[in-house]
Amino acid sequence: MKQDIHPTYFPEAKATCACGNTLTAGGTLKEIHTEICSNCHPFYTGKQNLIDTAGRVERFQTMVKKTADLKVRGKKKKTDTKTDESPLDNQKKLEKIKANLDAK
């Protein structure tokens, strides 16, 4: 392995955000300056703004709502159409089909 090719590692490097938050982390620089951190990032703070000029987010949200409504309606229909009769075995099904053919 070659000697003296790796940068110096600082295990107690100070990372400072533009919002004023400071962290201690390992790095190759003594001081690290960042523009955004977990304290001020919109995703983590819940202040996320979606920039949407074409209305894509709204269309997506309405599509998700429609599919959820269809799933709920589909489940309700399936439970409403159930009968209390037990499923027929093959012999009874065959007899029922023969009776229908004879009736015609």
C-alpha positions in Angstrom: 0.0 0.0 0.0 1.3 3.5 -0.8 2.2 5.8 2.0 1.0 9.4 2.5 -1.6 9.3 -0.2 -4.7 9.6 2.0 -6.0 12.9 3.4 -6.0 13.5 7.1 -9.1 12.3 8.9 -10.6 14.4 11.6 -12.9 12.3 13.8 -14.3 15.5 15.6 -15.0 17.7 12.5 -17.4 20.5 13.1 -20.3 20.7 10.6 -22.2 24.1 10.6 -25.5 24.7 8.8 -26.7 28.0 7.4 -29.5 27.9 10.0 -26.9 27.9 12.8 -27.2 24.2 13.8 -23.8 22.6 14.5 -23.0 18.9 14.4 -19.9 16.9 15.2 -19.0 14.3 12.6 -15.9 12.6 11.1 -14.5 14.1 7.9 -11.4 15.2 6.0 -12.0 18.9 6.8 -11.9 20.4 10.3 -14.9 22.6 9.6 -17.7 21.8 7.1 -20.3 24.4 6.1 -23.6 23.2 4.7 -26.6 25.1 3.4 -29.3 22.8 4.8 -29.5 20.2 7.6 -32.1 17.9 9.2 -33.3 20.8 11.4 -34.2 23.1 8.6 -34.8 20.8 5.6 -38.5 21.1 4.6 -39.0 17.3 4.3 -38.0 16.7 7.9 -39.7 19.8 9.4 -43.0 19.1 7.6 -43.0 22.5 5.8 -42.5 20.9 2.4 -43.9 23.0 -0.5 -44.8 21.2 -3.7 -44.3 23.4 -6.7 -46.7 22.1 -9.4 -47.7 24.3 -12.2 -49.6 21.7 -14.3 -51.7 20.3 -11.5 -50.0 16.9 -11.5 -50.0 16.5 -7.7 -53.8 17.2 -7.5 -54.5 14.8 -10.4 -52.4 12.1 -8.7 -54.2 12.7 -5.3 -57.6 12.4 -7.0 -56.6 9.3 -8.8 -55.4 7.7 -5.5 -58.7 8.7 -3.8 -60.8 7.2 -6.7 -59.0 3.9 -6.6 -59.3 3.7 -2.8 -63.1 4.4 -3.1 -63.4 1.7 -5.8 -61.6 -0.8 -3.6 -64.0 0.0 -0.7 -67.0 -0.3 -3.0 -65.8 -3.5 -4.5 -65.3 -5.1 -1.1 -68.8 -4.0 0.0 -70.5 -5.5 -3.1 -68.7 -8.8 -2.7 -69.9 -9.1 0.9 -73.5 -8.0 0.0 -73.9 -10.6 -2.7 -72.9 -13.6 -0.5 -75.6 -16.1 0.2 -76.1 -18.2 3.2 -76.1 -21.4 1.2 -73.2 -23.6 1.6 -71.2 -24.3 -1.7 -72.6 -27.2 -3.7 -70.5 -30.3 -4.1 -69.9 -31.6 -7.6 -72.7 -34.2 -7.5 -75.3 -31.6 -6.5 -74.0 -29.2 -9.2 -74.4 -32.0 -11.8 -78.0 -32.7 -10.6 -78.9 -29.0 -10.8 -77.5 -28.7 -14.4 -79.5 -31.9 -15.5 -82.6 -30.5 -13.9 -82.2 -27.2 -15.8 -81.6 -29.1 -19.1 -84.7 -31.2 -18.5 -86.8 -28.1 -17.8 -85.9 -26.6 -21.2 
